[in-house]
């Protein structure tokens, strides 16, 4: 089988471990155990055009760099021509596009013209905050669309579409090395995500400020880059949290996981997640979770799902108050089982 993957971005090399970890985990497992030939076309990132190999997969970057206006149309034409050249040399059996957006559109056009099976996995906020692209795709004959969680499925149905399958993500143990980490868990609260309004990093700071009154030696860490990073640095100073909160900026995935293993609680105040891959990472690190009802969130002794900031504060307070030792690690889903479910769709 020759599988073509269409995605906005992909790791620039095998050391680039922070670019779409869920996709990396899936593609590596797929190529290692299930599919003989995988070709990947990233539309926008990496920012170069030279072809390269990533763990046995041939990558053809288009270096779109998020161009707009008529340049985006030119990029799409270039991609369609590139797919034609690849197909001529090594016939494509399946196209798998990621995000119900431009990659799905190009996948649709090529699959119709060349009569190739096409699958789309909706990865983000496509149905929660639809744009003109989602409304355009909605008017076209639908590919088989895979969603990642029950909540994303609900968003899709509210948008007026019905999914074909619900297939979650899973961690690939070959890319995710679980060790004992720091048994003392010196970080009390950790935030991992982009510093944007939708991830609600200021909510994290307010919760930390209120908890610091009760826990005077509280230590909190925030990991991620984005437009609000400098604003948050000022906020940390204004709230008197300079000795409490450490803003680490963007880290590699390996460095991020090392920090997560040293944390007692992942506090994730994001207002929407289609899945929430960081949840899987926290579970596999034995880190407690406090979050809103987003993505795959479910309530348990080790995962408090809350509806507002006050409940978030109370949940963190309770977990810190009753902390004794890290919970048992739970890596939840099996990556090979996820691959087998996609293979069923590929061959349908």
C-alpha positions in Angstrom: 0.0 0.0 0.0 1.2 3.5 -0.8 -0.3 6.0 1.6 -0.2 9.8 0.9 -0.6 12.1 4.0 -1.6 15.7 3.5 -0.9 17.9 6.6 -0.3 21.7 7.3 2.9 20.8 9.0 5.3 18.0 9.8 8.6 17.7 11.7 11.6 19.3 9.8 13.8 16.4 10.9 13.8 13.4 13.3 14.9 15.7 16.2 11.9 18.0 15.7 9.8 16.3 18.3 7.4 19.1 19.2 5.6 19.4 15.8 2.2 17.7 16.0 3.2 14.9 18.4 0.0 13.0 17.8 0.6 12.8 14.1 4.3 11.8 14.6 3.2 9.0 17.0 0.6 7.7 14.4 2.8 7.9 11.3 5.8 6.3 12.9 3.7 3.3 14.2 1.9 3.1 10.8 5.2 3.0 8.8 7.0 0.7 11.3 4.4 -2.1 11.5 1.5 -1.6 9.0 2.2 0.3 5.7 5.0 -0.3 3.3 5.2 3.1 1.7 4.2 6.4 3.2 4.6 9.8 1.5 3.9 13.1 3.3 3.2 16.5 1.9 3.3 19.3 4.5 1.7 22.4 3.1 3.3 25.1 5.2 6.0 23.8 7.6 8.9 23.1 7.4 10.1 26.3 5.8 12.2 24.7 3.0 11.5 22.8 -0.2 14.1 20.0 -0.1 12.8 16.5 0.1 13.9 14.3 3.0 13.3 11.1 4.9 11.6 11.0 8.3 11.8 7.5 9.9 11.5 5.8 6.5 8.8 8.1 5.1 9.4 10.3 2.1 8.5 14.0 2.9 7.9 16.6 0.2 7.6 20.0 2.0 5.9 22.7 0.0 7.1 25.6 2.2 3.7 27.5 2.0 4.6 29.4 5.2 0.9 30.3 5.7 0.7 32.5 2.6 -2.6 34.2 2.0 -4.6 35.7 -0.9 -3.9 34.5 -4.5 -0.6 33.0 -3.3 -2.6 30.3 -1.5 -4.2 29.3 -4.7 -0.8 29.1 -6.4 0.4 26.9 -3.5 -2.6 24.5 -4.0 -1.9 24.2 -7.7 1.8 23.3 -6.9 0.7 20.7 -4.4 -1.8 19.1 -6.9 1.0 18.9 -9.5 3.4 17.4 -7.0 0.8 14.8 -6.1 0.4 14.0 -9.8 4.2 13.5 -10.1 4.3 11.2 -7.1 1.3 9.2 -8.3 2.9 8.7 -11.7 6.1 7.2 -10.2 4.4 5.2 -7.3 0.6 4.9 -7.6 -1.2 6.2 -4.5 -3.8 3.9 -2.9 -5.1 6.1 -0.1 -5.0 9.8 0.7 -5.2 10.7 4.4 -5.7 14.4 5.0 -5.4 16.0 8.4 -7.7 18.9 9.6 -11.0 19.4 7.9 -9.6 22.4 6.0 -7.4 23.0 3.0 -5.7 19.6 3.2 -9.1 18.0 3.0 -10.0 20.2 0.1 -6.9 19.2 -1.9 -7.4 15.6 -0.9 -11.0 15.8 -2.2 -10.0 17.3 -5.5 -7.2 14.7 -6.2 -9.2 11.7 -4.9 -12.1 12.6 -7.3 -9.9 13.2 -10.3 -7.7 10.1 -9.8 -10.3 7.9 -8.1 -8.3 7.3 -4.9 -9.7 6.5 -1.5 -9.7 9.6 0.7 -9.9 9.8 4.6 -9.9 13.0 6.6 -9.2 13.3 10.3 -10.6 16.4 11.9 -7.8 17.6 14.3 -8.8 20.9 15.8 -11.5 23.6 16.1 -12.9 23.1 12.5 -16.5 22.5 13.7 -16.3 24.5 17.0 -15.2 27.7 15.2 -15.9 27.1 11.5 -14.5 29.4 8.8 -15.4 29.8 5.1 -13.3 26.7 4.3 -15.5 24.4 6.4 -18.6 25.9 4.9 -17.2 25.3 1.4 -16.2 21.7 2.2 -19.7 21.1 3.7 -21.1 21.7 0.2 -18.9 19.1 -1.4 -19.4 15.3 -1.5 -18.0 14.2 1.9 -15.0 12.1 2.4 -15.0 9.7 5.3 -14.4 12.0 8.3 -12.8 10.7 11.5 -13.2 12.6 14.8 -11.1 12.2 17.9 -13.6 12.5 20.8 -17.2 12.5 21.7 -17.2 16.2 22.3 -15.7 16.8 18.8 -18.3 14.5 17.4 -21.0 16.7 19.0 -19.4 19.8 17.5 -19.4 18.2 14.1 -23.1 17.3 14.4 -24.0 20.8 15.5 -22.2 22.0 12.3 -24.6 19.7 10.3 -22.3 16.8 9.4 -22.1 13.2 10.7 -18.7 11.6 11.3 -17.9 8.2 9.9 -15.7 7.0 12.8 -14.5 8.1 16.2 -10.8 7.0 16.5 -8.8 8.5 19.4 -5.0 9.2 19.4 -2.5 7.1 21.3 1.0 7.5 22.5 3.7 5.5 20.6 6.0 3.9 23.2 8.8 4.0 20.7 8.6 7.8 20.8 7.6 8.2 24.4 10.0 6.9 27.0 8.3 6.5 30.3 10.7 6.4 33.3 10.3 7.1 37.0 10.9 10.8 36.7 11.1 12.8 39.9 9.4 10.9 42.7 9.3 14.0 44.8 7.3 15.9 42.2 8.8 19.3 42.9 6.5 21.1 40.5 3.0 21.6 42.1 1.2 22.9 39.0 2.1 22.9 35.3 0.6 24.6 32.3 1.5 23.2 28.8 0.1 24.9 25.7 0.3 27.9 23.4 0.1 31.3 25.1 -3.1 32.3 23.4 -6.5 33.4 24.7 -8.1 30.0 23.9 -5.8 28.2 26.2 -6.6 30.6 29.0 -3.1 31.0 30.6 -4.3 34.0 32.7 -6.8 31.7 34.4 -3.8 29.5 35.4 -2.1 32.5 36.9 -5.1 33.6 38.9 -5.6 30.1 40.3 -1.9 29.9 41.2 -2.1 33.4 42.9 -5.0 32.3 45.1 -3.4 29.0 46.0 -0.2 30.7 46.9 -1.8 32.2 50.0 -2.5 28.7 51.4 0.6 27.0 50.0 3.5 29.6 50.5 6.2 27.5 48.8 4.0 26.6 45.8 5.9 26.1 42.6 4.3 26.5 39.2 5.7 26.1 35.6 4.3 27.3 32.3 5.5 25.8 29.0 4.7 27.2 25.6 5.2 30.1 23.3 2.8 32.5 21.6 1.6 36.1 21.4 0.7 36.4 25.0 4.1 35.3 26.4 5.5 38.7 27.2 2.1 39.9 28.5 2.1 36.9 30.9 5.6 37.8 32.1 4.3 41.2 33.1 1.3 39.6 34.7 3.5 37.3 36.8 5.3 40.4 38.1 2.0 42.3 38.7 0.5 39.4 40.6 3.5 39.1 42.8 4.3 35.6 41.5 7.9 36.1 40.4 9.2 33.6 42.9 6.3 31.2 42.3 5.7 30.9 38.5 8.5 30.1 36.0 7.7 30.8 32.4 10.0 28.4 30.3 8.8 29.4 26.9 8.8 26.8 24.1 10.7 23.6 24.9 11.3 20.4 22.9 8.8 17.7 23.5 11.4 15.6 25.4 12.1 18.6 27.7 8.4 19.2 28.2 7.8 15.5 29.2 10.7 15.7 31.6 8.9 18.7 33.3 5.6 16.9 33.3 7.1 13.9 35.0 8.2 16.2 37.8 4.7 17.8 38.3 1.9 16.9 40.7 -0.9 18.5 38.7 -1.5 19.4 35.0 -3.8 22.4 35.2 -5.3 22.8 31.8 -7.9 25.6 31.6 -8.3 25.6 27.8 -11.8 26.4 26.6 -11.7 23.8 23.8 -9.8 20.7 22.8 -10.8 18.3 20.0 -8.8 15.6 21.8 -6.1 16.9 24.1 -3.0 14.9 23.5 -1.4 16.5 26.6 -4.0 14.6 28.6 -2.6 11.3 27.4 0.9 12.5 28.2 -0.1 13.5 31.7 -1.8 10.1 32.3 1.2 8.2 31.1 3.5 10.3 33.4 1.3 9.6 36.4 0.4 13.3 36.7 -2.9 14.4 38.2 -5.2 16.5 35.9 -7.6 19.4 36.5 -9.3 20.6 33.3 -12.6 21.8 31.9 -14.9 19.4 30.0 -12.8 19.4 26.8 -11.5 16.7 24.5 -11.4 13.3 26.0 -11.7 14.6 29.6 -13.5 12.2 32.1 -13.9 12.5 35.8 -12.0 10.2 38.1 -10.0 10.2 41.3 -6.9 11.4 39.4 -8.7 13.7 36.9 -11.0 16.5 38.1 -13.3 17.9 35.3 -14.7 21.3 36.3 -17.0 23.9 34.8 -15.5 27.2 36.0 -12.5 28.9 37.6 -13.8 28.5 41.2 -14.2 24.8 40.8 -10.7 24.7 39.2 -9.3 26.4 42.3 -11.1 24.0 44.7 -10.0 20.9 42.8 -6.4 22.0 42.8 -6.6 22.9 46.5 -8.0 19.5 47.3 -5.5 17.5 45.2 -2.5 19.4 46.7 -3.9 19.1 50.2 -4.3 15.3 49.9 -1.2 14.6 47.9 0.8 11.6 49.0 2.3 10.0 45.9 1.9 10.0 42.2 -0.9 7.8 40.8 -0.3 4.7 38.7 0.6 5.5 35.1 -2.1 4.9 32.5 -1.2 5.1 28.8 -4.8 4.5 27.9 -5.0 3.7 24.2 -2.9 1.3 22.2 -1.2 2.8 19.1 -1.3 -0.5 17.1 -5.0 -0.8 17.7 -5.5 2.8 16.4 -3.5 1.9 13.3 -5.5 -1.2 12.6 -8.8 0.8 12.8 -7.4 3.3 10.2 -6.3 0.4 8.0 -9.8 -0.9 8.0 -10.9 2.5 6.6 -8.0 2.6 4.1 -9.1 -0.8 2.6 -12.9 -0.1 2.7 
